Amino acid sequence: MTEDAAAARSSPVLDTTVSHSARIWNYWLGGRDNYAVDREAGDRVAAMLPSIVAQARADRAFLGRAIRYLAGAEGIRQFLDVGTGLPTANNTHEVAQQVAAESRIVYVDNDPLVLVHARALLTSTAEGACDYVEGDLRNPDKILAEAARTLDFTKPAALMLLGILHHIPDTDEAFAIVRRLAATLAPGSYVAINHSTSAVHGEDMEEAVRHWNKVGTPSMTLRTPEQIADFFAGLELLPPGVVSCSRWRPDPSDGPGEPDEVDEFCGVARKP
Ligand SMILES: C[S@@+](CC[C@H](N)C(=O)[O-])C[C@H]1O[C@@H](n2cnc3c(N)ncnc32)[C@H](O)[C@@H]1O
């Protein structure tokens, strides 16, 4: 890793010479908000692990199914989406407001390029609201204080931590962050998490992540499905529990049979 890459790891600045998680993700999802360095890193990782593109797409599909479920069956009208990523199709507010136009969404990310594109995340319905907080997951108190401009934490809300906790290297710190955020949520709120693992592709996934950690920012730490389940301690996990996100309540329209597993495991839990 170069000194620049090391610096970018601790303090994100818009550096187009270092590949970055949000932009590679955008590339794998078929978006255009990425630079040559991101496409090169994305292609290298995909050459080592061809399933990574399906994994990114399965992650986004999970986001859609989870939000439709929470806004529909559970009547959730407030969403705190931390680690938003670059705008793409079916962003959180679009899915939630299709179900209930009055839904209120706060997006949080620490990548300056996401901030540059945040306007596309702020296209709320008139009945609802969208806000964007430039914030770091490692400072949950700042996120909660700024999100409270738009969200009423005395009422149920859904905390979405999708594809972000694996960017917190220290497992105890990651657990503490989730506990701190969940503690502020009202009873009847939900926490949705998905997180990279190597449970499906083993060494191929681990090798791809080792490569990522040499060329990309922020660094990634894989965790086991058991560790991912531990993020939900004190909460009531909804069926089917922690599973590969392709298998979390798959859409019957996706076809018969169980979808292939991807190395991104997820769960949704309710705060009692
Ligand atoms: C892999 S993308 C996931 C995007 C989206 N949530 C999804 O599931 O499609 C990870 C996002 O988390 C953001 N991120 C990583 N570490 C972060 C941190 N410490 N604080 C805030 N955002 C962070 C990155 O900038 C990136 O946009």
The ligand as an SDF file (V2000), in Angstrom:
LIG
                    3D

 27 29  0  0  0  0  0  0  0  0999 V2000
  -20.1120   -1.2610   -0.1300 C   0  0  0  0  0  0  0  0  0  0  0  0
  -20.8500    0.3140   -0.0340 S   0  0  0  0  0  0  0  0  0  0  0  0
  -22.5320   -0.1490    0.3970 C   0  0  0  0  0  0  0  0  0  0  0  0
  -23.5610    0.8090   -0.1650 C   0  0  0  0  0  0  0  0  0  0  0  0
  -25.0160    0.4900    0.1750 C   0  0  0  0  0  0  0  0  0  0  0  0
  -25.2800    0.5400    1.6010 N   0  0  0  0  0  0  0  0  0  0  0  0
  -25.4200   -0.8720   -0.3650 C   0  0  0  0  0  0  0  0  0  0  0  0
  -25.6030   -1.7800    0.4530 O   0  0  0  0  0  0  0  0  0  0  0  0
  -25.5520   -1.0170   -1.5770 O   0  0  0  0  0  0  0  0  0  0  0  0
  -20.2030    0.8780    1.5340 C   0  0  0  0  0  0  0  0  0  0  0  0
  -20.4840    2.3460    1.8290 C   0  0  0  0  0  0  0  0  0  0  0  0
  -20.1360    2.6170    3.2000 O   0  0  0  0  0  0  0  0  0  0  0  0
  -19.4290    3.8530    3.2560 C   0  0  0  0  0  0  0  0  0  0  0  0
  -18.5730    3.8200    4.4540 N   0  0  0  0  0  0  0  0  0  0  0  0
  -17.5240    2.9930    4.6990 C   0  0  0  0  0  0  0  0  0  0  0  0
  -17.0120    3.2440    5.9240 N   0  0  0  0  0  0  0  0  0  0  0  0
  -17.7590    4.2380    6.4690 C   0  0  0  0  0  0  0  0  0  0  0  0
  -17.7450    4.9130    7.7260 C   0  0  0  0  0  0  0  0  0  0  0  0
  -16.8240    4.6270    8.6680 N   0  0  0  0  0  0  0  0  0  0  0  0
  -18.6660    5.8730    7.9500 N   0  0  0  0  0  0  0  0  0  0  0  0
  -19.5940    6.1880    6.9960 C   0  0  0  0  0  0  0  0  0  0  0  0
  -19.6640    5.5810    5.7940 N   0  0  0  0  0  0  0  0  0  0  0  0
  -18.7610    4.6130    5.5250 C   0  0  0  0  0  0  0  0  0  0  0  0
  -18.6440    3.8970    1.9620 C   0  0  0  0  0  0  0  0  0  0  0  0
  -18.2780    5.2180    1.6390 O   0  0  0  0  0  0  0  0  0  0  0  0
  -19.6540    3.3020    0.9900 C   0  0  0  0  0  0  0  0  0  0  0  0
  -20.4780    4.2850    0.4380 O   0  0  0  0  0  0  0  0  0  0  0  0
  1  2  1  0
  2  3  1  0
  2 10  1  0
  3  4  1  0
  4  5  1  0
  5  6  1  0
  5  7  1  0
  7  8  2  0
  7  9  1  0
 10 11  1  0
 11 12  1  0
 11 26  1  0
 12 13  1  0
 13 14  1  0
 13 24  1  0
 14 15  1  0
 14 23  1  0
 15 16  2  0
 16 17  1  0
 17 18  1  0
 17 23  2  0
 18 19  1  0
 18 20  2  0
 20 21  1  0
 21 22  2  0
 22 23  1  0
 24 25  1  0
 24 26  1  0
 26 27  1  0
M  CHG  2   2   1   9  -1
M  END
$$$$
